[in-house]
Amino acid sequence: MTIRSFSWLIVVVLAVAGCAATTSPSSTASAVPSSTVTSVSTAVVSTTVVTTGDPSLAGVSGVTRITDGLDELAVEWGVVEPGGSYMGPVDVSGVPVLLEPIEGDGDFSWMTPEDRFNMDPDSRQGLVLACVGDLDARFAQLIEATGSFDWSRLGGQLSQVGMAAYVACDVGLHVPRLVQSEWTSAMWQKAYDYTMAVEDCMEVEAGIDLGSRVTRGEYEAGAELLPAGSVYWSLDDATVQRLNQVCPWFPVGGFGAWNPGDPIVPEP
């Protein structure tokens, strides 16, 4: 996936890190931003999930009737009725979620905004995947084979159950949401410093000059990091993919693992 959208990128990533199984909050190829953060609200669940322009997720949202056979696990959980119609709660996009969070893999309700800011999203993801894998052997097999959980690969009805399971496991961790109003000046500064370091990394790796940078104030206000006309937009997709790997827009290990002056760690 080639990341080509940058306005408020770090803010969006922090807001949703760990809530999508296989995608980043950005558009694919060279399209304009197409990711959407939607609120999940049921009687007992309130969290955030992400839908993106990633074609691998096509057909996951908005499916209300299953036509390729019933699944025992789906019926057991009450996600579908015997006739095949989905009957569980949904978010505003029509994506099904389970009625109850699945707990037991950790409780992070104690986190302060700074703790949440510094959280390693890979650690959170690992806990969610462990929870999902324990629910069904087919889930565990997909995770073992791919190292992630792209529920759409399960197909039809089971993909709906997989999506519901992932959200329920993530909600069960009780990780507080991180909202912009809770950011301290130090958090903004660290995010800004990292973003500027990423742009330095890109210039070195691609042999380009990105020109003038946004100020800290402009960054907080949501200014475009790489506006139209930047030499960045002339780069081919292969170069952009390489830059996304060697100069990731979110620090490997989270902000708690990076300090100003540290090198940019490539994605593994």
SVG drawing of the C-alpha trace seen along z (x, -y; Angstrom):
<svg xmlns="http://www.w3.org/2000/svg" viewBox="-34 -29 55 54">
<polyline fill="none" stroke="black" stroke-width="0.4" points="0.0,0.0 1.4,-3.4 0.8,-6.2 0.2,-9.5 -1.9,-11.6 -0.2,-13.6 -2.5,-16.3 -2.9,-15.5 -1.4,-12.1 0.2,-11.6 -2.9,-12.8 -5.1,-10.3 -2.6,-7.4 -2.5,-8.0 -6.3,-8.3 -6.8,-4.9 -3.6,-2.9 -4.4,0.7 -8.0,0.6 -7.5,1.8 -6.2,5.3 -4.2,4.8 -4.4,1.3 -3.1,-2.2 -5.3,-5.2 -4.4,-6.5 -5.5,-6.1 -3.9,-3.7 -1.8,-4.5 -1.8,-8.2 -5.4,-8.9 -6.6,-11.6 -7.3,-10.6 -10.1,-8.1 -10.0,-6.7 -12.9,-7.4 -13.0,-7.1 -16.5,-6.1 -17.8,-5.8 -19.2,-2.5 -21.9,-2.9 -24.1,-0.1 -25.5,0.3 -22.2,1.6 -19.6,0.8 -18.1,-2.5 -14.9,-2.5 -13.4,-3.5 -12.9,-1.5 -11.5,-2.4 -12.6,-1.7 -10.2,-2.6 -9.9,-2.6 -7.9,0.7 -9.5,3.0 -8.7,6.0 -11.5,4.8 -14.1,4.4 -17.4,6.0 -16.7,6.0 -18.8,2.9 -22.5,2.9 -23.1,6.6 -26.5,7.4 -27.3,10.7 -25.1,13.8 -25.7,16.0 -22.8,18.5 -24.0,20.9 -24.3,20.6 -21.5,20.8 -21.9,22.4 -19.8,19.9 -21.8,17.0 -25.1,18.6 -23.7,19.4 -22.7,15.8 -26.0,14.5 -24.3,12.6 -26.7,14.2 -30.1,15.9 -30.6,19.4 -32.0,17.8 -28.7,16.1 -29.6,12.5 -27.3,10.5 -29.0,9.6 -26.3,8.1 -25.4,4.5 -23.7,2.4 -21.7,-0.8 -22.7,-3.8 -21.2,-2.2 -23.1,1.1 -20.1,3.0 -21.2,5.6 -19.8,5.6 -20.4,8.0 -22.6,7.1 -20.0,7.6 -16.3,6.8 -14.0,9.9 -11.8,9.3 -8.9,11.2 -6.0,10.1 -5.2,6.9 -6.8,3.8 -5.4,0.5 -8.1,-1.7 -5.5,-3.2 -3.7,-5.0 -3.2,-8.7 -3.3,-10.6 0.5,-10.6 0.6,-6.9 -1.8,-6.4 0.3,-8.7 3.4,-6.6 1.8,-3.2 3.4,-0.8 0.6,0.1 2.3,3.4 2.0,4.5 -1.7,3.7 -2.1,5.4 -0.3,8.5 -2.8,8.7 -5.8,8.3 -4.5,11.0 -3.9,13.4 -7.4,12.9 -8.9,13.4 -6.8,16.5 -8.1,18.1 -11.7,17.7 -11.6,20.0 -9.1,22.3 -9.8,20.7 -8.9,17.3 -5.7,18.7 -4.7,20.3 -5.1,17.0 -3.0,15.1 -0.3,17.8 -0.2,17.8 -0.1,14.1 1.0,12.5 -2.1,10.3 -5.9,10.7 -7.4,9.6 -10.9,10.9 -12.1,10.3 -9.9,13.3 -12.1,15.5 -15.0,15.0 -18.7,14.3 -20.3,14.9 -17.1,15.7 -15.5,12.4 -18.4,10.7 -17.7,12.8 -14.0,12.1 -14.6,8.3 -16.9,8.5 -14.3,10.6 -11.5,8.2 -13.4,5.2 -14.7,7.0 -11.1,8.1 -9.8,4.6 -12.6,3.0 -11.9,5.6 -8.5,4.1 -10.1,0.8 -7.5,-1.3 -8.6,-5.0 -9.2,-6.9 -6.7,-9.6 -8.4,-12.9 -6.6,-16.0 -8.0,-18.1 -6.0,-15.9 -2.6,-16.5 -0.1,-18.4 2.4,-20.9 5.1,-18.3 3.1,-15.7 2.5,-18.1 6.2,-19.0 7.3,-15.3 4.9,-14.5 6.1,-17.6 9.8,-16.8 9.3,-13.2 7.5,-14.4 10.3,-16.8 12.8,-14.0 10.8,-11.8 11.0,-14.5 14.7,-14.7 14.9,-11.0 12.9,-11.2 15.2,-13.8 18.3,-11.7 16.8,-8.4 15.3,-9.8 17.9,-12.5 15.3,-15.2 14.6,-18.7 11.1,-18.9 11.5,-22.7 10.1,-24.8 8.6,-23.0 5.4,-23.8 5.9,-25.5 4.8,-23.9 1.7,-26.2 0.8,-25.2 1.3,-21.6 -1.2,-21.8 -3.6,-23.6 -3.6,-20.7 -1.6,-22.2 -0.6,-20.0 2.9,-18.6 3.5,-18.0 1.3,-20.4 0.6,-20.3 3.7,-21.2 6.1,-19.5 8.7,-17.4 7.4,-14.5 4.4,-14.1 6.6,-13.4 8.1,-10.3 7.0,-6.9 5.0,-4.5 8.0,-2.2 10.0,-5.0 7.2,-6.1 6.7,-2.5 10.4,-2.3 10.2,-5.6 7.2,-4.4 9.3,-1.5 12.6,-3.2 11.0,-6.5 7.7,-5.5 5.3,-8.3 4.7,-6.7 7.6,-5.7 8.3,-2.0 7.5,-1.0 5.4,-4.2 6.3,-7.6 7.5,-6.2 10.4,-4.5 11.5,-7.7 13.1,-10.9 14.2,-14.0 17.7,-13.3 17.1,-9.6 17.4,-8.1 14.3,-7.0 13.9,-3.3 12.7,-1.5 9.6,0.7 10.6,4.3"/>
</svg>
